[in-house]
């Protein structure tokens, strides 16, 4: 395969891998907004303590949304995969990845099997299983593994 064909083959992978960045859980953000609106309503009616309590609940939901304990992909570079879980971001070198497969439980996502480490489950990377399978194949190619999903 010549260089032009190899470059063209890699372009769709970049788009698929960019799509593997999981969306944050929308429900947590929605609850934060809901409680903020309720707090503003209570404060507007003069219910200071109830408004403060609901404002604190809004901040709690916002914090839960921001530090989400569910791992998700931050970025895919040429040599590493940046995965965020909570506040810290973990760098996974492509040589560490021994297998990638799509997963149906807890939303369509991916399971990364790493050498000498526990598997990493990335839930919610796709809205359909076929897209998760494409993401798994793209990550397998990125890691230098064969295209067949095991």
C-alpha positions as CSV (number, residue, x, y, z in Angstrom):
1,X,0.0,0.0,0.0
2,X,1.5,3.4,-1.0
3,X,1.7,6.4,1.3
4,X,-1.3,8.2,-0.3
5,X,-3.6,5.2,0.3
6,X,-2.3,4.8,3.8
7,X,-3.1,8.4,4.6
8,X,-6.6,8.2,3.1
9,X,-7.3,5.1,5.2
10,X,-6.3,6.9,8.4
11,X,-8.5,9.9,7.8
12,X,-11.8,8.1,8.6
13,X,-10.2,6.7,11.7
14,X,-9.5,10.2,13.0
15,X,-13.2,11.1,12.6
16,X,-14.3,7.8,14.3
17,X,-11.7,8.2,17.2
18,X,-12.8,11.8,17.7
19,X,-16.4,10.5,18.1
20,X,-15.2,8.1,20.8
21,X,-14.9,11.0,23.3
22,X,-17.8,10.1,25.5
23,X,-20.4,12.6,26.2
24,X,-20.8,13.6,29.8
25,X,-23.8,12.2,31.5
26,X,-26.5,14.8,30.5
27,X,-28.8,13.9,33.4
28,X,-26.3,15.1,36.1
29,X,-26.0,18.5,34.3
30,X,-29.7,18.7,33.8
31,X,-30.3,18.2,37.6
32,X,-27.8,20.9,38.3
33,X,-29.6,23.3,36.1
34,X,-33.0,22.3,37.5
35,X,-31.9,22.8,41.1
36,X,-30.4,26.1,40.2
37,X,-33.7,27.3,38.7
38,X,-35.6,26.1,41.8
39,X,-33.1,27.9,44.1
40,X,-33.5,31.1,42.1
41,X,-37.3,30.7,42.4
42,X,-37.2,30.2,46.1
43,X,-34.9,33.2,46.6
44,X,-37.2,35.3,44.5
45,X,-40.1,34.4,46.7
46,X,-38.1,35.3,49.8
47,X,-37.5,31.7,51.1
48,X,-33.8,32.2,51.8
49,X,-33.0,29.0,53.6
50,X,-34.8,26.8,51.0
51,X,-33.1,28.8,48.2
52,X,-29.7,28.2,49.8
53,X,-30.4,24.5,50.3
54,X,-31.5,24.1,46.7
55,X,-28.5,26.1,45.5
56,X,-26.2,23.7,47.4
57,X,-28.0,20.8,45.8
58,X,-27.4,22.4,42.5
59,X,-23.6,22.7,43.2
60,X,-23.6,19.1,44.3
61,X,-25.1,17.9,41.0
62,X,-22.7,20.2,39.1
63,X,-19.7,18.7,41.0
64,X,-20.9,15.2,40.3
65,X,-21.2,16.1,36.6
66,X,-17.7,17.6,36.5
67,X,-15.8,14.8,38.3
68,X,-17.9,11.9,36.9
69,X,-16.2,8.7,38.1
70,X,-17.0,7.0,34.8
71,X,-13.8,6.9,32.7
72,X,-14.1,8.7,29.4
73,X,-11.7,9.5,26.5
74,X,-10.3,13.0,26.6
75,X,-8.1,12.7,23.5
76,X,-6.4,10.3,21.1
77,X,-2.9,11.3,20.0
78,X,-0.5,9.5,17.7
79,X,1.1,7.7,20.6
80,X,-1.3,7.8,23.6
81,X,-4.9,7.7,24.7
82,X,-5.8,10.2,27.4
83,X,-8.5,8.8,29.6
84,X,-10.1,10.9,32.4
85,X,-11.7,9.3,35.4
86,X,-12.8,11.8,38.0
87,X,-10.3,14.6,38.2
88,X,-7.1,12.9,37.2
89,X,-6.3,12.1,33.5
90,X,-4.5,8.9,32.7
91,X,-2.2,8.4,29.7
92,X,-2.4,5.0,28.1
93,X,0.4,4.3,25.6
94,X,-0.6,2.4,22.5
95,X,1.8,-0.4,23.3
96,X,-0.1,-1.1,26.5
97,X,-3.4,-1.9,24.7
98,X,-3.7,-5.6,24.0
99,X,-7.4,-5.7,23.0
100,X,-10.3,-3.4,22.3
101,X,-13.9,-4.7,21.9
102,X,-17.3,-3.0,21.8
103,X,-19.6,-3.4,24.8
104,X,-23.4,-3.2,25.1
105,X,-23.9,-2.9,28.9
106,X,-24.3,0.6,30.4
107,X,-24.7,2.2,27.1
108,X,-22.7,1.4,24.0
109,X,-19.1,1.7,24.7
110,X,-15.7,0.1,24.6
111,X,-13.6,-2.2,26.8
112,X,-9.8,-1.7,26.6
113,X,-7.8,-4.6,27.8
114,X,-4.3,-3.4,28.9
115,X,-1.1,-5.3,29.4
116,X,-0.3,-5.7,33.1
117,X,-3.4,-3.6,34.2
118,X,-7.1,-3.9,34.8
119,X,-9.4,-3.4,31.8
120,X,-10.8,0.1,31.3
121,X,-14.6,0.3,30.5
122,X,-15.5,3.4,28.4
123,X,-19.3,3.6,28.5
124,X,-21.4,5.9,26.4
125,X,-19.0,6.4,23.5
126,X,-21.7,5.7,20.9
127,X,-25.4,5.8,20.4
128,X,-25.5,2.5,18.5
129,X,-23.6,-0.7,18.8
130,X,-22.5,-0.6,15.2
131,X,-20.8,2.8,15.9
132,X,-19.1,1.3,19.0
133,X,-17.8,-1.6,16.8
134,X,-16.4,0.9,14.4
135,X,-14.7,2.8,17.3
136,X,-13.3,-0.5,18.6
137,X,-11.9,-1.4,15.1
138,X,-10.4,2.1,14.8
139,X,-8.7,1.9,18.2
140,X,-7.4,-1.6,17.3
141,X,-5.8,-0.2,14.2
142,X,-4.4,2.7,16.2
143,X,-2.9,0.3,18.7
144,X,-1.4,-1.8,15.9
145,X,-3.6,-4.8,16.5
146,X,-5.4,-6.8,13.8
147,X,-8.8,-5.5,12.6
148,X,-10.8,-8.5,13.9
149,X,-12.7,-7.8,17.1
150,X,-12.2,-10.7,19.5
